């Protein structure tokens, strides 16, 4: 019973806090292009661009929070962070300019 309340044993205690951090971080990051659009014509995002960025950031942030919570070892966490970071960068580049499959705008 002790591990269910406050121990380390794979519980979900505190997962709401991690999710709130991911959502707030995503919102903070998306504020940058939103604000930039108010001051320059160089940034011109559509609603779809904001939605794609939000899905990408929320997905990566949630996966990272889950990985850091699930894997106890520092080496495993580092590997998970690196792999998720590479996947994030790949998807970002692919959606932005279509480097590998021409899916970009």
PyMOL commands that set and color helices and strands:
alter all, ss='L'
color gray80, all
select helices_A, chain A and resi 2-5+15-39+47-70+74-97
alter helices_A, ss='H'
color red, helices_A
deselect
rebuild
show_as cartoon
